[in-house]
Amino acid sequence: MSNYLVLLRHGQSQWNLDNKFTGFYDAPLTDQGIAEAKAAGELLKAANIDFDQVFTSTLQRANITARLALEAAGQGELIDSMIIHDDLRERDYGDLVGLNKDETRAKYGDEQVHIWRRSYDTQPPNGECLKDVVENRVRPYYESNIKFLVESGKNVLIAAHGNSLRAMLIILGVETPDSINDAEFGTGIPLVFELDNGEIKKRYFLK
């Protein structure tokens, strides 16, 4: 029994463009982000991946990306049954939210900002580290709401954020806390997992 799990980071948001730490802030998509979301849908359509269920974050940059991608993929009928949940939101950057990343490096130093952004278990001030996202939010939500669909052969789309999707890579066992720094999600580029009887057989980006 073969099926697909697809992870899709939202299209470019206004705060991606402005080079700001975004976190829980509900930044809208840019025109480029809208185009990226539609292009993702076209890629999914060309790959002949028809979804049974879609999950997304409560932040508009993710759930609007999901809507636009589904419409472009010819699967707009899934929009009404799309499941939207806080646990799939981006990592909370705490006191860094709204700050320009380059200005923050100039103030605190490259090494400190790199630790805040990429350390698995070091939190930025009043925010979440990636371990928090994995263990407190995404893993419990996946195991309670998504895992059984994937293991029963359903095709599932998760449209979310760079860090909640990096959390998924750890949960799926394809990355570890030591290797996750090398895993990147471009905006609007679907990452496809092909599974057979619940076992991952292939992993690739659609381009």
C-alpha positions as CSV (number, residue, x, y, z in Angstrom):
1,M,0.0,0.0,0.0
2,S,1.7,3.2,-1.2
3,N,0.9,6.8,-0.4
4,Y,2.2,10.3,-0.1
5,L,3.0,12.7,2.7
6,V,3.8,16.2,1.4
7,L,5.3,19.0,3.5
8,L,4.9,22.5,2.1
9,R,6.4,25.6,3.6
10,H,4.3,28.7,2.9
11,G,5.1,31.1,0.1
12,Q,7.2,34.2,0.8
13,S,5.6,36.4,3.5
14,Q,6.1,40.2,3.9
15,W,8.3,39.7,6.9
16,N,10.4,37.1,5.0
17,L,10.9,39.9,2.4
18,D,11.7,42.4,5.2
19,N,14.2,40.0,6.8
20,K,12.5,40.0,10.1
21,F,12.0,37.3,12.8
22,T,8.4,36.4,12.3
23,G,7.4,33.6,14.6
24,F,3.7,33.8,15.7
25,Y,3.2,37.2,14.0
26,D,0.6,36.8,11.3
27,A,2.4,38.2,8.3
28,P,0.6,38.2,5.0
29,L,2.0,36.7,1.8
30,T,3.7,38.9,-0.7
31,D,2.8,38.8,-4.4
32,Q,5.7,36.5,-4.9
33,G,4.5,34.3,-2.0
34,I,1.0,34.0,-3.7
35,A,2.7,33.0,-7.0
36,E,4.9,30.5,-5.1
37,A,1.8,28.9,-3.5
38,K,0.0,28.6,-6.9
39,A,3.2,27.2,-8.5
40,A,3.3,24.5,-5.7
41,G,-0.2,23.5,-6.6
42,E,0.8,23.2,-10.3
43,L,3.7,21.0,-9.3
44,L,1.4,18.7,-7.2
45,K,-1.0,18.5,-10.1
46,A,1.7,17.5,-12.5
47,A,2.9,14.9,-10.0
48,N,-0.6,13.4,-9.9
49,I,-0.8,13.6,-6.1
50,D,-4.4,13.7,-4.9
51,F,-4.9,14.4,-1.2
52,D,-7.3,12.8,1.2
53,Q,-6.7,15.3,4.0
54,V,-4.9,18.7,4.5
55,F,-3.5,20.1,7.7
56,T,-2.2,23.7,8.2
57,S,-1.3,26.3,10.7
58,T,-3.6,29.0,12.0
59,L,-1.2,31.7,10.6
60,Q,-2.5,33.1,7.3
61,R,0.7,32.7,5.4
62,A,0.4,28.9,5.7
63,N,-3.3,28.4,5.4
64,I,-3.7,30.8,2.4
65,T,-0.8,28.9,0.8
66,A,-2.6,25.7,1.3
67,R,-5.8,27.1,-0.2
68,L,-4.0,28.6,-3.2
69,A,-2.1,25.4,-3.8
70,L,-5.2,23.2,-3.6
71,E,-7.0,25.4,-6.1
72,A,-4.1,25.3,-8.5
73,A,-3.9,21.6,-8.1
74,G,-7.6,21.2,-9.0
75,Q,-8.4,20.0,-5.5
76,G,-10.3,23.0,-4.2
77,E,-13.0,20.8,-2.8
78,L,-10.6,19.9,0.1
79,I,-10.5,23.5,1.3
80,D,-13.7,23.2,3.4
81,S,-12.4,20.1,5.2
82,M,-8.9,21.5,5.8
83,I,-7.8,21.2,9.4
84,I,-6.3,24.3,10.8
85,H,-4.4,24.1,14.2
86,D,-2.2,26.3,16.4
87,D,0.2,23.4,17.1
88,L,1.5,23.7,13.5
89,R,2.4,27.3,13.8
90,E,6.0,28.6,13.3
91,R,8.4,28.6,16.2
92,D,7.9,31.5,18.7
93,Y,10.9,33.7,18.5
94,G,9.9,35.6,21.7
95,D,11.7,38.9,22.1
96,L,13.2,38.6,18.6
97,V,9.9,38.8,16.8
98,G,9.8,41.9,14.6
99,L,13.5,42.5,14.7
100,N,15.6,42.7,11.5
101,K,17.9,39.7,11.4
102,D,20.9,41.7,10.2
103,E,20.5,44.4,12.8
104,T,20.1,41.7,15.5
105,R,23.4,40.2,14.3
106,A,25.1,43.6,14.5
107,K,23.8,44.1,18.1
108,Y,24.3,40.6,19.6
109,G,26.9,39.1,17.3
110,D,26.7,36.4,14.6
111,E,27.5,33.6,17.0
112,Q,24.7,34.4,19.4
113,V,22.1,34.9,16.7
114,H,23.2,31.7,15.1
115,I,22.7,29.9,18.4
116,W,19.2,31.4,18.8
117,R,18.2,30.5,15.3
118,R,19.8,27.0,14.9
119,S,20.5,25.5,18.3
120,Y,18.2,22.6,18.9
121,D,17.7,23.2,22.6
122,T,18.6,26.8,23.3
123,Q,15.7,29.2,23.5
124,P,15.8,32.8,22.3
125,P,14.7,35.2,25.1
126,N,11.1,34.4,26.0
127,G,10.7,32.1,23.0
128,E,10.8,28.5,21.8
129,C,13.8,26.4,20.7
130,L,13.2,23.8,18.0
131,K,13.1,21.0,20.7
132,D,10.1,22.8,22.2
133,V,8.3,22.9,18.9
134,V,9.0,19.2,18.4
135,E,8.1,17.9,21.8
136,N,5.5,20.3,23.0
137,R,3.5,20.9,19.9
138,V,4.2,19.1,16.6
139,R,5.0,15.6,17.8
140,P,1.8,15.3,20.0
141,Y,-0.3,16.8,17.3
142,Y,1.1,14.5,14.6
143,E,0.8,11.4,16.7
144,S,-2.8,12.2,17.7
145,N,-4.2,13.5,14.4
146,I,-2.0,12.7,11.4
147,K,0.0,9.6,11.9
148,F,-2.9,7.2,11.6
149,L,-3.9,8.7,8.3
150,V,-0.4,8.3,6.9
151,E,0.0,4.8,8.2
152,S,-3.4,3.8,6.8
153,G,-2.4,4.8,3.3
154,K,-4.0,8.2,3.0
155,N,-2.3,11.0,1.0
156,V,-1.7,13.9,3.4
157,L,-0.6,17.5,2.9
158,I,0.9,19.6,5.7
159,A,1.2,23.3,4.9
160,A,3.1,25.0,7.6
161,H,6.4,26.8,8.4
162,G,10.1,26.3,8.2
163,N,10.5,25.2,11.9
164,S,7.3,23.3,12.3
165,L,8.2,21.3,9.2
166,R,11.8,20.9,10.4
167,A,10.2,19.4,13.5
168,M,8.3,17.0,11.3
169,L,11.6,15.8,9.8
170,I,12.8,14.8,13.3
171,I,9.5,13.2,14.1
172,L,9.5,11.2,10.9
173,G,13.1,10.0,11.8
174,V,14.7,11.3,8.6
175,E,16.8,13.9,10.5
176,T,18.2,14.1,14.1
177,P,18.8,17.0,16.4
178,D,22.4,16.9,15.2
179,S,21.6,16.9,11.5
180,I,18.6,19.2,11.4
181,N,20.7,22.3,10.9
182,D,21.4,21.2,7.3
183,A,17.7,20.8,6.4
184,E,16.2,23.7,4.6
185,F,12.7,24.4,3.2
186,G,12.5,26.9,0.4
187,T,9.2,28.9,0.3
188,G,6.5,27.2,-1.7
189,I,8.5,24.1,-2.7
190,P,6.7,20.8,-1.8
191,L,8.8,18.1,-0.1
192,V,7.3,14.7,-1.0
193,F,7.7,11.5,1.0
194,E,6.7,8.3,-0.8
195,L,5.6,5.6,1.6
196,D,4.9,1.9,1.3
197,N,3.1,0.3,4.2
198,G,4.0,3.2,6.5
199,E,7.7,3.1,5.6
200,I,9.4,6.0,3.8
201,K,10.9,4.9,0.5
202,K,11.7,8.2,-1.2
203,R,12.1,11.8,-0.2
204,Y,12.4,14.6,-2.7
205,F,11.5,18.2,-3.5
206,L,9.2,18.9,-6.4
207,K,10.7,21.4,-8.8
